[in-house]
Amino acid sequence: MSQNFPQPPEPDDFTAAPPAPAPARSGNLALGVAAAVVVALVTAGIYGAIIGASRHEIGYAAVGVGALIGFAAGKLGGPNPVVPVVSALLSVAAVFAGQILGIAVIDAHQLGVSMLDMLDLGVSVSLLFDVWKQDADPLTYLFFAVGAYAAFQTARKTAA
């Protein structure tokens, strides 16, 4: 007794080739870091303006600073493992700069001088840092951590 099993069709000239795998996204580390630095400077200014206008630190703004930095770095920097770390560090620097800038805005308004006078690179910056140290509380450091975490995760997920 013989059984007839169906035979697979023979390939012909019209059989489509399997699709080629998608090319791996490599990114450009230098471009990603440069974009993250630019975004860090811009967001530090915006965060400082928000603090100056509201006279309070706002946690969601620190998250926004980190997320924007991480997004820029991840999109342009690609999946390089250095990108999320650099994003987190730049986020901490941007949040700190924004806090110093916010103090300068508040103090300039109270003293009736321009903000540029407050940011004079002489004694004023050290005085602003002293004011920052005096006003720093656990919430201040929490904003650093939250911003850094947002930057790290956003860069990691955006690059994938």
Secondary structure, DSSP 8 states (H G I E B T S, - for coil): ------------TT--------------HHHHHHHHHHHHHHHHHHHHHHHHHHSS--HHHHHHHHHHHHHHHHHHHTT-THHHHHHHHHHHHHHHHHHHHHHHHHHHHHHT--HHHHT-TTHHHHHHHHHHHHH--HHHHHHHHHHHHHHHHHHHHHH-
